Amino acid sequence: MKIREEYTCPLELTHDITKGKWKPIILWQLRLGNTSLANLEKNIQGINQKMLIEQLKELLEFRIIGKKTFDGYPLKVEYYLTDRGKKVLEAITIMQNIGIELMKENGLENVLRIKGIID
């Protein structure tokens, strides 16, 4: 993603970096710790590898996540949250909690139970 010449405010830039269907979900998965591309693809229902790689590339570009490559064969790569990513995760956690609250208010507790989000 290319940074534009003009922004209304800093929030607009942050929104550009984190917007989309997948980036918040990727960051939510990374809250659990370092993980591989294959694990991310397995744990994020509905994403394909091409889209995942594209989203990871953009998050890497702005240092929201980091990537560690290990020597050896087969090649092993892990993705992790950077300090900046952990700050973004705080906002995503608030959004998650609001989503839980709204789902409860709208009778969707069963979905939350099935997903293991509530007891």
Phi and psi in degrees as a GROMACS rama.xvg file:
@    title "Ramachandran Plot"
@    xaxis  label "Phi"
@    yaxis  label "Psi"
@TYPE xy
-99.0044  134.662  LYS-2
-74.064  132.604  ILE-3
-75.3742  168.088  ARG-4
-72.2389  -35.1709  GLU-5
-130.056  143.295  GLU-6
-135.276  146.626  TYR-7
-66.4028  -41.2763  THR-8
-160.005  168.57  CYS-9
-60.5292  -30.0787  PRO-10
-60.4099  -35.2927  LEU-11
-62.7763  -40.0151  GLU-12
-65.2153  -46.6558  LEU-13
-60.1536  -40.5399  THR-14
-62.0559  -44.3675  HIS-15
-57.9585  -40.392  ASP-16
-70.6732  -34.813  ILE-17
-107.494  -0.539355  THR-18
-71.8593  162.787  LYS-19
113.626  169.459  GLY-20
-71.2756  -36.3915  LYS-21
-96.7317  -32.2936  TRP-22
-59.6622  -46.7213  LYS-23
-62.0283  -34.2409  PRO-24
-70.1899  -39.2498  ILE-25
-60.7881  -47.1311  ILE-26
-63.5684  -37.2063  LEU-27
-63.4862  -39.654  TRP-28
-67.0239  -38.1165  GLN-29
-70.6996  -13.6785  LEU-30
-62.1493  -22.1888  ARG-31
-80.4063  -9.15876  LEU-32
124.97  177.609  GLY-33
-57.8951  142.249  ASN-34
-155.138  163.857  THR-35
-89.9727  166.923  SER-36
-58.6883  -44.5747  LEU-37
-61.0655  -41.7804  ALA-38
-66.5155  -40.4871  ASN-39
-61.4857  -45.5641  LEU-40
-62.1063  -39.0772  GLU-41
-68.58  -38.1653  LYS-42
-88.9821  -10.1736  ASN-43
-108.618  98.9767  ILE-44
-64.5409  128.019  GLN-45
96.2344  -9.98795  GLY-46
-90.8904  143.192  ILE-47
-102.649  164.388  ASN-48
-60.6293  -40.4708  GLN-49
-60.017  -46.9396  LYS-50
-65.2066  -41.9228  MET-51
-60.4018  -46.7806  LEU-52
-61.9537  -41.5277  ILE-53
-61.5472  -45.0674  GLU-54
-67.8431  -41.0977  GLN-55
-61.7096  -40.8579  LEU-56
-58.7467  -44.6851  LYS-57
-66.8116  -40.5544  GLU-58
-66.708  -36.2638  LEU-59
-64.8917  -41.262  LEU-60
-56.6099  -35.6175  GLU-61
-103.755  14.6903  PHE-62
56.896  36.4209  ARG-63
-81.4931  -34.3318  ILE-64
-127.441  164.566  ILE-65
-122.423  168.408  GLY-66
-136.674  127.617  LYS-67
-117.01  128.04  LYS-68
-108.694  131.616  THR-69
-103.531  142.331  PHE-70
-68.5297  157.83  ASP-71
114.64  179.639  GLY-72
-130.55  131.711  TYR-73
-72.1315  156.691  PRO-74
-58.6391  133.641  LEU-75
-120.296  129.535  LYS-76
-129.461  136.498  VAL-77
-124.422  144.266  GLU-78
-108.681  148.114  TYR-79
-150.15  161.238  TYR-80
-78.8011  134.327  LEU-81
-84.6018  177.713  THR-82
-59.3033  -41.044  ASP-83
-63.4296  -41.0878  ARG-84
-62.5916  -36.7909  GLY-85
-65.5294  -34.3094  LYS-86
-67.186  -42.6614  LYS-87
-63.2805  -37.0791  VAL-88
-61.4107  -33.5877  LEU-89
-57.9919  -43.5405  GLU-90
-67.1991  -39.6007  ALA-91
-66.0479  -35.8672  ILE-92
-62.6524  -41.2521  THR-93
-61.9877  -43.8718  ILE-94
-63.1581  -39.5887  MET-95
-60.1432  -46.0847  GLN-96
-63.7452  -38.2501  ASN-97
-64.9466  -41.2786  ILE-98
-60.8975  -41.9783  GLY-99
-61.1564  -46.6309  ILE-100
-58.8587  -46.4226  GLU-101
-65.2852  -39.2035  LEU-102
-64.7597  -40.8412  MET-103
-62.3252  -44.0816  LYS-104
-62.7516  -25.061  GLU-105
-106.678  21.8006  ASN-106
70.2545  29.1401  GLY-107
-107.238  28.5707  LEU-108
-59.1089  -35.1619  GLU-109
-59.8335  -40.6476  ASN-110
-60.5042  -44.2722  VAL-111
-63.2699  -38.7632  LEU-112
-67.8314  -45.7156  ARG-113
-58.4402  -39.5213  ILE-114
-78.9502  -5.88355  LYS-115
76.2272  19.8144  GLY-116
-82.6619  -35.1238  ILE-117
-128.749  163.066  ILE-118
